[in-house]
Amino acid sequence: TYGYDSQGRLTRVEPQKTGEPSVASNYSYDKAGNILAVGNAVTNYVYNDASQLVSSNGTTTGWSYDKAGNETAAAP
């Protein structure tokens, strides 16, 4: 089952498997439409003013961008 907000962004995913407990993942977004958090355990994302990802769960090393804004390196 999928849930969407008024802007058509994915907000909830709940797998449907017969005979198994269902674990849902929730998604939240900032005003620019960037994903801020995913899941019940919550993965948090932080973006700079150019909407480029700079941190995931407090890890800030590993992301870099060129002058055109293209990602040139990503954290593992």
Phi and psi in degrees as a GROMACS rama.xvg file:
@    title "Ramachandran Plot"
@    xaxis  label "Phi"
@    yaxis  label "Psi"
@TYPE xy
-120.866  143.701  TYR-2
-122.02  146.489  GLY-3
-133.564  150.931  TYR-4
-87.3068  -176.484  ASP-5
-66.4484  -15.6995  SER-6
-99.1753  8.90679  GLN-7
80.5271  12.2847  GLY-8
-87.2271  142.073  ARG-9
-63.1792  127.444  LEU-10
-119.645  -17.9011  THR-11
-156.52  136.546  ARG-12
-127.89  123.945  VAL-13
-130.519  102.659  GLU-14
-62.4603  143.451  PRO-15
-114.124  99.979  GLN-16
-120.039  125.411  LYS-17
-61.9951  129.26  THR-18
79.4911  2.6797  GLY-19
-120.739  147.188  GLU-20
-63.4213  145.03  PRO-21
-94.2839  130.358  SER-22
-115.771  117.788  VAL-23
-94.4795  149.16  ALA-24
-115.098  132.348  SER-25
-108.612  147.116  ASN-26
-123.855  138.185  TYR-27
-129.848  155.857  SER-28
-131.001  154.536  TYR-29
-87.2788  -179.42  ASP-30
-64.9518  -23.6256  LYS-31
-85.2317  -3.55529  ALA-32
91.3789  6.57516  GLY-33
-79.0451  143.043  ASN-34
-68.7542  128.486  ILE-35
-98.7928  -38.8255  LEU-36
-148.434  145.649  ALA-37
-134.478  131.834  VAL-38
87.7603  168.837  GLY-39
-77.1934  -31.05  ASN-40
-75.9391  -15.525  ALA-41
63.5642  113.026  VAL-42
-103.79  119.414  THR-43
-99.6823  138.691  ASN-44
-120.981  144.304  TYR-45
-126.195  137.968  VAL-46
-121.409  152.661  TYR-47
-84.7852  -176.067  ASN-48
-64.5217  -18.7452  ASP-49
-92.9433  13.1663  ALA-50
61.2278  32.1885  SER-51
-98.919  136.037  GLN-52
-64.5155  128.135  LEU-53
-124.38  -14.5932  VAL-54
-154.688  141.768  SER-55
-133.645  117.831  SER-56
52.2332  39.2191  ASN-57
85.8325  -6.93868  GLY-58
-84.5456  114.584  THR-59
-107.768  -10.4864  THR-60
-86.2356  146.167  THR-61
111.931  -19.1225  GLY-62
-98.9127  131.73  TRP-63
-146.207  157.079  SER-64
-135.714  149.114  TYR-65
-84.8729  179.473  ASP-66
-63.687  -23.5109  LYS-67
-84.6735  -3.13386  ALA-68
90.0627  7.33857  GLY-69
-80.9235  138.386  ASN-70
-69.0008  127.512  GLU-71
-108.863  -17.6799  THR-72
-153.574  143.556  ALA-73
-125.922  148.664  ALA-74
-69.8794  150.272  ALA-75
